[in-house]
Amino acid sequence: MSTILRTPDAIKSEVQNRYGRIADENLQKAVASSCCGPSSASSCCSTDSSGSCGSPLYFGEDLGDLPDNIVSGSLGCGNPQAIAALQAGEVVLDLGSGGGLDVLLAARQVGPTGFVYGVDMTDKMLELARANAANIGAKNVEFRKGELESLPLADDTVDVIISNCVVNLSPEKSDALSEAYRVLKPGGRLAISDIVVDGDLSGFPVSEAQIRAGLSWAGCIAGALTIDQFTHLLDTAGFTEIDIAIQHRYNLDDFLGELPAELKSLDPAVVQELVGRFTSSAIRAKKAA
């Protein structure tokens, strides 16, 4: 199995290209589905069958009045709405806001006295998110272009940061978490869903470097931190009350589209043990008041 050198710029380009294509597909669906206006029921649009539909992750949320192209455009690994406990009047930031589902759900929770920013580095995703916000008449939202490692917000701006499977896409996670800490108000909180590794990736017939080289960064897997690494970076950035709780442990079916042939050729029990170390987790932390 060859080792591929991935520079930060190459990783960002890989991520932008993949999610730009997905956004473009959803933009075309939105244009084609003229029934999906602000007052339309979600059932008027076709459901995405590509596996990107985010609705199963939002079992506790009311998605009934959102057009299907907004829901099916969600590519996350969890539901940050369920762990953020948003309150009316709060200012929220969604890191890597994509098509805008989490921003729009958060906007409803914080109400007209609150506000939600979405930051994404992909132009097509920003175009899609803005179109989705306009489609449902959301007023208390704003989408800005930017990278996690250099957020386009001032210091001490937001009460809560949410994110859905995006920090793992950053090739410079220390900078991303430091930026998150910077823009939070004193006493603010981080409440994100992300993929993390339970334990480590040692003890397999192939090295960790080979495993990560064979996996996709854009598929949210290759860049996943271990729980200990994530905890350390949060602590180094200044966060307190750090808690990482496993919500879903992945199985082989979850990884069928991402595993390279070299990993699939290993003993099935070994492959299952490998993928089982990847988890979708709820990550919470606070900035001291």
C-alpha positions as CSV (number, residue, x, y, z in Angstrom):
1,M,0.0,0.0,0.0
2,S,1.6,3.3,-1.1
3,T,1.8,6.3,1.2
4,I,0.5,9.5,-0.4
5,L,1.9,12.8,0.8
6,R,-1.0,15.2,1.4
7,T,-0.2,18.9,2.0
8,P,-2.7,21.2,3.7
9,D,-3.4,22.9,0.4
10,A,-3.9,19.5,-1.4
11,I,-6.3,18.4,1.4
12,K,-8.3,21.6,1.2
13,S,-8.5,21.3,-2.6
14,E,-9.7,17.7,-2.3
15,V,-12.4,18.8,0.2
16,Q,-13.5,21.8,-1.9
17,N,-13.7,19.7,-5.1
18,R,-15.9,17.0,-3.5
19,Y,-18.3,19.3,-1.7
20,G,-18.4,21.7,-4.6
21,R,-19.7,18.9,-6.8
22,I,-22.3,17.9,-4.2
23,A,-23.5,21.5,-3.8
24,D,-23.8,21.9,-7.5
25,E,-25.9,18.8,-7.7
26,N,-28.2,20.1,-5.0
27,L,-28.4,23.5,-6.6
28,Q,-29.6,21.9,-9.8
29,K,-32.2,20.0,-7.8
30,A,-33.4,23.2,-6.2
31,V,-33.9,24.9,-9.5
32,A,-35.6,21.8,-11.0
33,S,-38.0,21.5,-8.0
34,S,-40.0,24.7,-8.5
35,C,-42.6,23.5,-6.0
36,C,-40.1,24.0,-3.2
37,G,-41.0,27.5,-2.1
38,P,-41.1,28.9,1.4
39,S,-44.6,27.6,2.0
40,S,-44.2,24.1,0.4
41,A,-44.2,20.8,2.2
42,S,-41.0,18.8,2.1
43,S,-42.7,16.0,0.3
44,C,-43.1,18.0,-2.9
45,C,-39.4,17.4,-3.8
46,S,-37.7,14.2,-4.6
47,T,-35.5,12.6,-1.9
48,D,-31.8,12.2,-2.5
49,S,-31.0,8.5,-2.9
50,S,-27.2,9.0,-3.0
51,G,-26.8,8.3,0.7
52,S,-26.2,11.9,1.6
53,C,-29.6,12.5,3.1
54,G,-29.2,13.8,6.6
55,S,-32.7,13.3,7.9
56,P,-32.0,10.0,9.8
57,L,-29.6,11.9,12.0
58,Y,-32.2,14.5,13.0
59,F,-34.8,12.2,14.5
60,G,-35.5,14.7,17.3
61,E,-35.8,17.7,15.0
62,D,-38.9,19.0,13.0
63,L,-37.8,18.7,9.4
64,G,-41.4,18.6,8.1
65,D,-41.5,22.2,6.8
66,L,-38.1,22.1,5.1
67,P,-37.8,21.4,1.4
68,D,-36.2,18.0,0.8
69,N,-33.2,19.4,-1.1
70,I,-32.2,21.2,2.2
71,V,-32.5,18.0,4.3
72,S,-30.9,15.7,1.7
73,G,-27.9,18.1,1.3
74,S,-26.8,17.4,4.8
75,L,-23.6,15.4,4.9
76,G,-22.9,15.3,8.6
77,C,-22.1,12.4,11.0
78,G,-24.4,13.5,13.9
79,N,-26.9,16.1,15.1
80,P,-25.3,19.1,16.8
81,Q,-28.8,20.5,17.5
82,A,-29.3,17.7,20.0
83,I,-26.2,18.5,22.0
84,A,-26.0,22.3,21.8
85,A,-29.1,23.1,23.9
86,L,-29.6,26.4,22.1
87,Q,-31.5,29.2,23.8
88,A,-33.5,32.1,22.4
89,G,-31.4,35.2,21.8
90,E,-28.1,33.4,21.4
91,V,-25.6,34.1,18.7
92,V,-24.4,30.9,17.0
93,L,-21.7,29.9,14.6
94,D,-21.8,26.8,12.4
95,L,-18.3,25.7,11.3
96,G,-18.4,24.3,7.7
97,S,-22.1,25.2,7.2
98,G,-22.5,23.4,3.9
99,G,-26.0,23.6,2.5
100,G,-27.2,25.4,5.6
101,L,-29.4,22.8,7.4
102,D,-27.8,23.3,10.8
103,V,-27.8,27.0,10.4
104,L,-31.5,27.1,9.5
105,L,-32.5,24.7,12.4
106,A,-30.4,26.8,14.8
107,A,-32.0,30.0,13.6
108,R,-35.4,28.6,14.5
109,Q,-34.2,27.7,18.0
110,V,-32.6,31.1,18.8
111,G,-35.5,33.0,17.4
112,P,-35.7,36.5,16.0
113,T,-33.7,37.9,18.9
114,G,-30.8,35.5,18.1
115,F,-28.5,35.2,15.1
116,V,-26.7,32.4,13.3
117,Y,-23.5,32.6,11.2
118,G,-22.5,29.9,8.8
119,V,-18.9,29.7,7.6
120,D,-17.8,27.6,4.6
121,M,-14.8,27.8,2.2
122,T,-16.6,26.4,-0.8
123,D,-18.3,28.9,-3.1
124,K,-21.0,26.5,-4.4
125,M,-21.9,25.5,-0.8
126,L,-22.3,29.2,0.1
127,E,-24.5,29.7,-3.0
128,L,-26.6,26.7,-2.0
129,A,-27.0,27.8,1.6
130,R,-28.0,31.3,0.7
131,A,-30.5,30.0,-1.8
132,N,-31.9,27.6,0.9
133,A,-32.2,30.4,3.5
134,A,-34.0,32.6,1.0
135,N,-36.2,29.7,0.0
136,I,-37.7,29.4,3.5
137,G,-37.5,33.2,4.3
138,A,-34.9,32.9,7.1
139,K,-33.8,36.4,8.2
140,N,-31.6,35.9,11.2
141,V,-28.8,34.1,9.3
142,E,-25.7,35.1,7.4
143,F,-23.3,32.9,5.4
144,R,-19.6,34.0,5.1
145,K,-16.8,32.6,3.1
146,G,-13.8,31.5,5.2
147,E,-11.7,28.7,6.5
148,L,-11.8,27.1,9.9
149,E,-8.2,28.1,10.5
150,S,-9.0,31.8,9.9
151,L,-12.6,32.6,10.8
152,P,-14.1,35.8,9.4
153,L,-15.5,36.9,12.7
154,A,-14.2,39.2,15.4
155,D,-13.0,38.1,18.9
156,D,-15.7,37.3,21.4
157,T,-18.6,37.3,18.9
158,V,-20.7,34.1,19.4
159,D,-22.3,32.3,22.4
160,V,-22.2,28.9,20.8
161,I,-20.2,27.1,18.1
162,I,-21.8,24.1,16.4
163,S,-20.4,21.9,13.6
164,N,-21.3,18.6,12.0
165,C,-18.4,16.4,10.9
166,V,-16.2,19.3,9.7
167,V,-13.2,19.8,12.1
168,N,-11.9,16.4,11.0
169,L,-11.6,17.9,7.5
170,S,-9.2,20.5,8.6
171,P,-5.5,19.7,8.0
172,E,-4.6,22.2,10.7
173,K,-6.9,21.3,13.6
174,S,-4.9,23.1,16.3
175,D,-5.4,26.4,14.4
176,A,-9.1,25.6,13.8
177,L,-9.8,25.0,17.5
178,S,-7.8,28.1,18.5
179,E,-9.9,30.1,16.1
180,A,-13.1,28.6,17.6
181,Y,-11.9,29.6,21.0
182,R,-11.1,33.2,19.8
183,V,-14.5,34.0,18.4
184,L,-16.4,32.5,21.4
185,K,-17.6,35.0,24.0
186,P,-16.3,34.4,27.6
187,G,-18.5,31.6,29.0
188,G,-19.4,30.5,25.5
189,R,-19.6,26.8,24.5
190,L,-18.5,24.4,21.8
191,A,-21.0,21.7,20.9
192,I,-20.1,19.7,17.8
193,S,-20.5,16.3,16.2
194,D,-17.4,14.8,14.7
195,I,-15.7,11.5,13.8
196,V,-13.0,10.5,16.3
197,V,-10.9,7.4,16.8
198,D,-11.6,5.4,20.0
199,G,-8.1,4.3,21.2
200,D,-5.7,4.4,18.3
201,L,-4.9,2.7,14.9
202,S,-2.1,0.5,16.1
203,G,-2.0,-3.3,16.2
204,F,-3.0,-3.9,12.5
205,P,-1.1,-5.6,9.7
206,V,-0.7,-2.2,8.1
207,S,0.7,1.0,9.8
208,E,-1.4,3.9,10.8
209,A,0.2,6.0,8.1
210,Q,-0.8,3.4,5.5
211,I,-4.3,3.2,6.8
212,R,-4.8,7.0,6.7
213,A,-3.1,7.3,3.3
214,G,-5.7,4.8,1.9
215,L,-8.7,6.6,3.3
216,S,-10.4,9.7,2.1
217,W,-9.9,13.1,3.7
218,A,-13.0,14.5,2.0
219,G,-14.9,11.4,3.2
220,C,-14.4,12.6,6.8
221,I,-12.3,9.6,7.8
222,A,-8.5,10.0,7.1
223,G,-8.2,13.2,9.2
224,A,-10.0,11.9,12.3
225,L,-8.3,12.5,15.6
226,T,-8.2,10.1,18.5
227,I,-10.2,11.0,21.6
228,D,-7.0,11.7,23.4
229,Q,-5.7,13.9,20.6
230,F,-8.9,15.9,20.4
231,T,-9.0,16.4,24.1
232,H,-5.4,17.6,24.1
233,L,-5.9,20.1,21.3
234,L,-9.1,21.5,23.0
235,D,-7.2,21.9,26.3
236,T,-4.2,23.5,24.5
237,A,-6.6,26.0,22.8
238,G,-7.9,27.0,26.3
239,F,-11.1,25.1,26.5
240,T,-12.4,23.7,29.8
241,E,-15.1,21.2,30.8
242,I,-14.1,19.0,27.8
243,D,-16.4,16.0,27.2
244,I,-16.3,13.6,24.3
245,A,-19.1,11.0,24.2
246,I,-19.3,8.2,21.6
247,Q,-22.7,8.2,20.0
248,H,-22.2,5.7,17.2
249,R,-19.4,3.2,16.5
250,Y,-19.0,2.5,12.8
251,N,-19.3,-0.9,11.1
252,L,-18.1,-2.3,7.8
253,D,-21.3,-1.3,6.0
254,D,-20.7,2.3,6.9
255,F,-17.3,2.2,5.3
256,L,-17.9,0.3,2.1
257,G,-17.7,3.3,-0.1
258,E,-14.5,4.6,1.6
259,L,-12.2,1.5,2.2
260,P,-9.5,1.0,-0.5
261,A,-8.9,-2.4,-1.9
262,E,-5.8,-2.9,0.2
263,L,-7.8,-2.7,3.4
264,K,-10.7,-4.7,2.1
265,S,-8.3,-7.5,1.3
266,L,-7.4,-8.0,5.0
267,D,-9.1,-10.6,7.1
268,P,-12.8,-9.5,7.6
269,A,-12.4,-9.7,11.4
270,V,-9.4,-7.4,11.2
271,V,-11.2,-4.9,9.0
272,Q,-14.2,-4.8,11.3
273,E,-12.0,-4.2,14.3
274,L,-10.3,-1.3,12.3
275,V,-13.5,0.4,11.3
276,G,-15.0,-0.1,14.7
277,R,-12.4,2.2,16.2
278,F,-13.9,5.1,14.2
279,T,-16.9,6.7,16.0
280,S,-19.3,9.5,15.6
281,S,-19.1,11.5,18.9
282,A,-20.6,14.5,20.6
283,I,-17.9,16.9,21.7
284,R,-18.6,19.6,24.2
285,A,-16.3,22.2,25.8
286,K,-16.5,25.7,27.3
287,K,-14.5,29.0,27.2
288,A,-14.0,30.3,30.7
289,A,-16.2,33.2,31.7
